[in-house]
Amino acid sequence: MFHTRGRLQAALRLARRDRILRRPPSTPAYGSEKESDISSTQPQPRTASPEFASPELHTLDHETRPARVTAAPVVTAHDLTRQYGSGETTVNALSGVSVEVASGQLTAVMGPSGSGKSTLMHILAGLDKPTSGEVYVAGTAIGTLKDTQLTKLRREHIGFIFQFFNLLPMLTAKENIVLPLSIAGVKPDPEWLEELTTAVGLTERLSHRPSELSGGQQQRVAIARALVSKPTVMFADEPTGNLDSRTSSEILALLRDSVSSYGQTTVMVTHDAHAAAIADRILFLADGLIVKDLGPSTSQEILETLQEVTSR
């Protein structure tokens, strides 16, 4: 059996190889600092929020949330296209998408299978490159960055929640949560870590490994891991797609509260109208284009719009 130190070292090597985790915030410009300069940056503590830390989860419906207001964009995309293949076999996943993701809001992305929603999210998150067009994250044009610089930007500004959790099985829940900080050589802020693990309901499960956790608990670990470095924007790829309806509601409440309480900008791809109903904005894609852009809506309104979009 691995000792804790050995398990952490093995996990760090695996995570660095796969580049699945992000570096916490730092101030130097991209490409102008040495690796050691970035890793010495400590994340700043946040003020505790009773609403987010409350063990009683809840979801705000569209009537109790304020109407969508204009906020400064933290992610901007201009005329994105993405083609796969060539000649007669060319597939146009995106066909000229321009969008701004406002700070402090939850944006849902919906559309039928093959509409380009996952492709759009991967390009916005710097996990894929467009055939043409440009993406700006926190004011930086990511298409001009070299691989090392792009990796730094993802670690610094982007959190990611996957449908299938992507936890490292040899680590405990707590070790998985702080892994982005461990990779960067940064010690977690004890107060923020305690607040975060309390908020996601994991205080009694921190010493357990993923195999000892339920699906909902594993997704809570994944959410805490995405939030621990306080990213500029968090992307969630079908975060409830592998969960039952009750657990899905709890996870959606956590995502909504992270936005409402901390202003955590979030982009969520989902096929579920109930999940999209927690969003401040819902984008609908069809044939690689944004064809509808709704503000806060009920699940019924979202479902009707999705049916309309699908039948185009």
PAKOL-814897 format. One line per field, with one value per residue (C-alpha): x, z, y. Coordinates in steps of 0.05 Angstrom, whole numbers, plus 32768, in hexadecimal, padded with zeros to 4 digits. Layout:
# PAKOL-814897
east	(X ...) .
up	(Z ...) .
north	(Y ...) .
This chain:
# PAKOL-814897
east	(8000 8019 802C 800C 804B 8055 800C 8010 804F 8031 7FF1 8018 803E 7FFD 7FD9 8014 8016 7FCB 7FC8 7F82 7F8B 7F96 7FC8 7FAD 7FAB 7FEA 7FF9 8034 8026 8027 806B 808F 8099 80C0 809B 80B4 8097 8051 8052 8062 8021 7FEF 7FA4 7F80 7F4B 7F02 7ED0 7EA4 7E5D 7E27 7DFB 7E2F 7E48 7E03 7DF8 7DB1 7DB7 7D85 7D7B 7D64 7D2E 7D2A 7CF7 7D23 7D63 7D6E 7D65 7DA4 7DCF 7E0A 7E4C 7E93 7EA5 7EDB 7EDA 7ED0 7ECE 7ECF 7EB9 7ECD 7ECD 7EE2 7EE9 7EF9 7F11 7F1A 7EFA 7EB8 7EBF 7EC6 7E9B 7E8E 7E85 7E84 7E72 7E83 7E70 7E79 7E68 7E79 7E76 7E63 7E87 7E61 7E2C 7E1A 7E13 7DF4 7E03 7DCF 7DC0 7DB3 7DE9 7E1D 7E09 7E50 7E43 7E7B 7EAB 7E9B 7EA9 7EEA 7F03 7EED 7F13 7F52 7F4C 7F44 7F58 7F28 7F35 7F2C 7F17 7F31 7F22 7F34 7F36 7F3F 7F56 7F8B 7F85 7F92 7F9D 7FE0 7FFA 802D 801B 803F 801E 7FDA 7FE3 7FF4 7FB6 7F89 7FA6 7FA0 7F5C 7F34 7F12 7EF1 7EBC 7EB6 7E79 7EA1 7EC5 7F0E 7F27 7F69 7F57 7F96 7F88 7F57 7F1F 7F47 7F86 7F5D 7F3F 7F83 7FA7 7FA7 7FCA 7FFA 800F 801D 8044 8012 7FF7 7FAB 7F8D 7F72 7F36 7F21 7F2B 7F01 7ECA 7ECA 7EC7 7E90 7E69 7E6B 7E5A 7E9B 7EB6 7EA8 7EC4 7F06 7F30 7F0A 7F22 7EF5 7EE3 7EC6 7E9A 7E57 7E50 7E34 7E6C 7EA0 7E81 7E83 7ECE 7ED4 7EAF 7EDB 7F19 7F01 7EF3 7F30 7F5D 7F26 7F25 7F0F 7EDD 7EC5 7EAF 7E7F 7E76 7E33 7E41 7E02 7E02 7E1A 7DEF 7DA8 7D74 7D79 7DC5 7DC2 7D96 7DC9 7E03 7DDD 7DCE 7E18 7E29 7DF2 7E08 7E51 7E3A 7E08 7E35 7E7B 7E6D 7E8F 7E88 7E71 7E64 7E3C 7E2D 7DEF 7DB7 7D89 7D55 7D50 7D9C 7D9A 7D62 7D94 7DBA 7DBA 7DC1 7DB3 7DD5 7DB8 7DE4 7DCF 7DFB 7E37 7E14 7DF3 7DAA 7D89 7DA0 7D70 7D73 7D5B 7D25 7CFB 7D0A 7CCB 7CDF 7D24 7D08 7CDA 7D14 7D3F 7D09 7D03 7D4E 7D51 7D1B 7D3E) .
up	(8000 7FEF 8027 8023 8009 7FD4 7FBE 7FB8 7F8F 7F60 7F59 7F4A 7F12 7EF5 7EF9 7EDA 7EA1 7E92 7E9F 7EBC 7EF5 7EF9 7F1C 7F50 7F44 7F3C 7F23 7EF2 7EA7 7E80 7E67 7E90 7ED0 7EE4 7EFC 7F43 7F43 7F35 7F66 7FA0 7F98 7FD1 7FC3 7FE7 801B 800E 803F 805A 8040 806D 8030 800C 804B 8062 8063 804B 7FFF 7FD5 7F8D 7F7A 7F44 7F0E 7F34 7F71 7F4B 7F33 7EE9 7EBF 7EBF 7E95 7EB6 7E9D 7E75 7E8F 7E51 7E0B 7DC9 7D83 7D44 7D5A 7D27 7D32 7CFA 7CFE 7CC2 7C7C 7C37 7C32 7C79 7C9A 7CD7 7CEE 7D39 7D40 7D09 7D22 7D6B 7D91 7DDA 7E1B 7E5F 7E94 7ED7 7F13 7EEB 7EDB 7E91 7E78 7E33 7E13 7DCF 7DAD 7DA4 7D72 7D7A 7D90 7DDA 7DF5 7DBF 7DD1 7E1B 7E0E 7DE2 7E16 7E4B 7E22 7E1B 7DD0 7D9A 7D68 7D1E 7D1C 7D4B 7D8F 7DD9 7E11 7E59 7E8D 7E55 7E39 7DF1 7DFC 7DB3 7DB5 7DF1 7DEE 7E0E 7E4F 7E54 7E45 7E7C 7EAC 7E98 7EA2 7EE6 7EF9 7EDE 7ECF 7EF9 7ED9 7EF1 7EC9 7EC2 7EDA 7F13 7EFC 7F43 7F51 7F72 7F9D 7FC0 7FF7 7FEC 800D 7FE4 7FA4 7FB7 7FC5 7F8B 7F5E 7F96 7FA4 7F5B 7F5F 7F9F 7FC5 800A 800F 8039 8076 8081 8038 8034 8072 8059 8015 802E 805F 8027 7FFA 8035 8038 807D 8093 8053 8048 805A 802B 7FE6 7FA8 7FAA 7FEF 7FD9 7FB6 7F71 7F90 7FC3 7F8C 7F65 7FA4 7FA7 7F5E 7F6B 7FA7 7F7D 7F47 7F7A 7FA8 7F7D 7F75 7F29 7EFD 7EDA 7EE8 7EB0 7EC0 7E8B 7E99 7EE4 7EF5 7EB9 7EE2 7F20 7F37 7F3B 7F86 7F85 7F46 7F6A 7FA3 7F72 7F4C 7F8D 7F9C 7F58 7F5D 7FA3 7F8E 7F5B 7F88 7FC5 7FA8 7F63 7F45 7EF9 7EDE 7E99 7E9A 7E60 7E6C 7E48 7E85 7E86 7ED2 7ED8 7EA8 7ED1 7F06 7ED3 7ECA 7E7F 7E50 7E0C 7DD9 7DA1 7D60 7D24 7D44 7D50 7D8B 7D77 7DB9 7DF5 7E31 7E75 7EB5 7E9F 7EBA 7EA8 7E7E 7E57 7E4C 7E36 7E04 7DE8 7DE3 7DBC 7D8E 7D83 7D78 7D43 7D19) .
north	(8000 8045 8074 80B9 80DA 80A5 80A9 80F5 80F1 80BE 80E7 8126 8103 80E9 812C 8152 8120 8126 8171 8169 819B 81E5 8213 8243 828E 82B7 82FD 82FA 8300 82BF 82A9 82DE 82B5 8278 823A 8246 828C 8274 823A 8268 828F 8284 8287 82BF 82AA 82BA 82D5 829E 829C 827F 8270 8246 8224 8210 81C5 81CF 81D0 81F6 820C 8252 8252 8286 82AF 82B9 82C7 830E 831C 8314 8353 8366 8353 8357 8318 82EB 82BF 82DA 82B4 82D3 82AF 8269 8232 81E9 81B8 816E 8148 8163 8162 813D 8122 8167 8171 81B8 81B3 81FF 822F 8275 827B 82BC 82C0 82E3 82C1 82F4 82F5 82DA 82B6 826E 8262 8221 8206 81D8 81BA 8178 8144 815C 81A5 81BA 81C8 819D 81B5 81FD 81F0 81CC 8206 823B 8213 820E 81C2 81C5 81F8 8217 8212 825D 8294 82A9 829D 82CD 82B5 82EC 831A 82EB 82D2 8288 8277 829C 8275 823D 81FB 820B 824F 8231 81FE 8236 825D 8220 8213 825C 826E 8230 81FB 81BE 818D 814D 811F 80E3 8107 80F8 80ED 80CA 8088 8083 80C5 80D6 8108 8140 812F 8131 8175 8196 8174 81B3 81D8 819E 819E 81E8 81E1 820C 81FC 8200 8237 820F 823D 823C 81F0 81E5 8214 81F3 81AC 81BF 81E1 81A3 8175 814D 815A 8112 80F2 8115 80D8 80AA 8096 809C 8052 805D 8098 809A 80BA 80F9 80FD 80F4 812D 8158 8149 815E 819F 81AF 81A0 81D0 8207 81FF 822B 8260 825F 8299 826B 8225 81F6 81BC 8186 8162 8164 813E 810F 80D3 80DF 80CE 8105 8112 8116 8141 8173 8178 8182 81B7 81DC 81DC 81F9 822E 8242 8249 827C 82A0 82A3 82AB 82C6 8288 828F 824C 822F 81EE 81C0 8197 8173 8178 81B0 81AB 81B7 81F1 8211 8226 8250 829B 8292 8257 8252 8222 8207 81E6 81D5 81F7 823A 825C 8260 8275 829D 829C 82BD 8299 8268 8230 81E8 81E7 8224 8206 81C4 81E6 820F 81D1 81AD 81E8 81EA 819E 81A0 81D5) .
